[in-house]
């Protein structure tokens, strides 16, 4: 079995961190649990990252990048209403099939709120910058229409809440999400 390069090991740490932070949040996750999940020592973990905050921010960045990739791939070659539905369906599928990505998003929002309350605004700036990349991707795919982008992202937050609370796809709360007539963001997303 070939040894992993430092970059491959770093990537595996970020993926493990996403899973651990998704489950336990920033304050409830130890670097020991991340190291254990990846199969490295804590000292090795700190050779790759200067501390827990850096690990969390790398995991948050990876989470946003995963969503960005889903949006970009879904919108490739389409625009307007077709892009809206393609991105919405792809996002809904992603958070349903990979709940840790949804949970990581929720933990990112909580971590930023907690940091802001403690006067730490840098943490939020880093997470908000990633979120703005998502906004811009959606915004351009929807023809730079602010109203449609806002509606899409709002529907995405609704999807986040419904999936996080475990509403099954056939539950009545989903009925309005697939409405085809007069619904600008019917199957939208938005982390």
C-alpha positions in Angstrom: 0.0 0.0 0.0 1.4 3.4 -1.1 1.9 6.1 1.5 -0.2 9.2 1.3 1.4 12.4 0.5 1.1 15.3 2.9 -1.6 16.9 0.6 -3.6 13.6 0.5 -3.3 13.3 4.3 -4.4 16.9 4.7 -7.4 16.2 2.5 -8.4 13.1 4.5 -8.1 15.2 7.7 -10.4 17.8 6.2 -13.0 15.2 5.2 -12.8 13.6 8.6 -13.1 17.0 10.3 -16.2 17.7 8.3 -17.8 14.5 9.6 -16.8 15.1 13.2 -17.7 18.8 13.2 -21.0 18.0 11.5 -21.9 15.7 14.3 -20.4 17.6 17.3 -20.1 21.2 16.3 -17.0 23.4 16.7 -17.0 23.4 20.5 -18.1 19.8 20.9 -15.5 18.3 18.6 -12.0 17.5 19.8 -8.9 17.4 17.6 -8.3 14.0 19.2 -11.5 12.7 17.6 -10.5 14.0 14.2 -7.0 12.5 14.5 -8.5 9.2 15.6 -11.0 9.2 12.7 -8.1 9.7 10.2 -5.7 7.4 11.9 -3.0 10.0 12.7 -1.6 11.4 16.0 -2.6 14.8 17.3 1.0 16.1 16.8 0.8 15.1 13.1 -2.6 16.8 12.8 -0.9 20.0 14.1 1.9 19.7 11.6 -0.8 20.0 8.9 -2.9 22.7 10.6 -1.9 25.2 13.2 -5.0 24.5 15.4 -8.6 23.5 15.7 -9.9 26.8 14.2 -7.8 26.2 11.1 -9.1 22.7 10.8 -12.7 23.9 11.1 -12.2 26.7 8.6 -10.7 24.2 6.1 -13.7 21.9 6.6 -16.1 24.8 6.2 -14.3 25.8 3.0 -14.5 22.2 1.7 -18.2 22.0 2.5 -18.9 25.2 0.6 -16.7 24.0 -2.3 -18.7 20.8 -2.5 -21.9 22.8 -2.7 -20.4 25.1 -5.2 -19.4 22.2 -7.4 -22.9 20.7 -7.2 -24.4 24.0 -8.3 -21.8 24.6 -11.1 -22.2 21.1 -12.5 -26.0 21.2 -12.4 -26.1 24.6 -14.1 -23.6 23.8 -16.8 -25.0 24.5 -20.2 -28.4 25.7 -18.9 -29.7 29.0 -17.6 -32.7 30.7 -16.1 -35.6 28.5 -15.0 -33.8 25.4 -16.2 -30.7 26.2 -14.1 -32.8 27.0 -11.1 -34.5 23.6 -11.2 -31.3 21.7 -12.0 -29.4 23.3 -9.1 -32.3 22.9 -6.7 -32.8 19.2 -7.5 -29.0 18.6 -7.3 -28.8 20.4 -4.0 -31.8 18.6 -2.5 -30.3 15.2 -3.6 -26.9 16.1 -2.1 -28.2 17.0 1.4 -30.6 14.1 1.4 -27.9 11.6 0.4 -25.0 13.2 2.3 -26.6 14.5 5.5 -23.1 15.4 7.0 -22.9 18.2 4.4 -26.1 19.7 5.6 -25.1 19.2 9.2 -21.7 20.9 8.5 -23.5 23.9 7.0 -25.7 24.2 10.1 -22.6 23.9 12.4 -20.9 26.6 10.3 -23.8 29.0 10.9 -23.8 28.2 14.7 -20.0 28.6 14.9 -20.1 32.0 13.2 -22.9 33.2 15.5 -21.1 32.1 18.6 -17.8 33.7 17.4 -19.5 37.0 16.5 -21.1 37.0 20.0 -17.6 36.7 21.5 -16.4 39.5 19.3 -14.5 37.3 16.9 -15.4 38.8 13.5 -12.6 37.1 11.4 -14.2 33.7 11.8 -17.4 34.9 10.3 -15.7 36.8 7.5 -14.0 33.6 6.3 -17.3 31.6 6.4 -19.3 34.5 4.8 -16.7 34.7 1.9 -17.4 31.1 1.0 -21.2 31.6 1.2 -20.9 34.6 -1.1 -19.2 32.4 -3.7 -22.3 30.2 -3.6 -24.5 33.3 -3.9 -22.5 34.5 -6.9 -22.7 31.1 -8.6 -26.5 31.0 -8.2 -26.9 34.7 -9.1 -25.0 34.3 -12.4 -26.8 31.1 -13.3 -30.1 32.8 -12.8 -29.3 35.7 -15.1 -28.1 38.0 -12.3 -31.7 38.5 -11.0 -31.5 39.4 -7.4 -35.1 38.4 -6.7 -34.7 35.0 -8.2 -31.4 34.5 -6.4 -33.0 35.5 -3.1 -35.9 33.2 -3.6 -33.7 30.3 -4.6 -31.5 30.8 -1.5 -34.5 31.1 0.7 -36.0 27.9 -0.6 -32.6 26.3 0.1 -32.8 27.3 3.7 -36.2 25.8 3.9 -34.9 22.6 2.3 -32.1 22.6 4.9 -34.6 22.9 7.8 -37.0 20.3 6.4 -34.2 17.7 5.7 -32.5 18.4 9.1 -35.8 17.9 10.9 -36.3 14.6 9.0 -39.5 15.3 7.1 -39.9 12.4 4.6 -40.2 13.3 0.9 -43.9 12.4 0.9 -44.8 14.7 3.8 -47.2 17.5 3.0 -44.6 20.2 4.0 -42.8 19.4 0.7 -45.9 19.9 -1.5 -45.2 23.6 -2.4 -41.6 22.9 -3.3 -42.4 21.2 -6.6 -45.2 23.6 -7.7 -44.5 24.3 -11.3 -46.9 27.3 -11.8 -46.0 30.7 -10.5 -43.2 29.4 -8.4 -39.9 31.0 -9.1 -37.8 28.9 -6.8 -39.8 25.7 -6.6 -36.9 23.3 -5.9 -34.3 25.8 -4.8 -31.4 25.6 -2.6 -29.1 27.6 -0.6 -26.9 26.6 2.0 
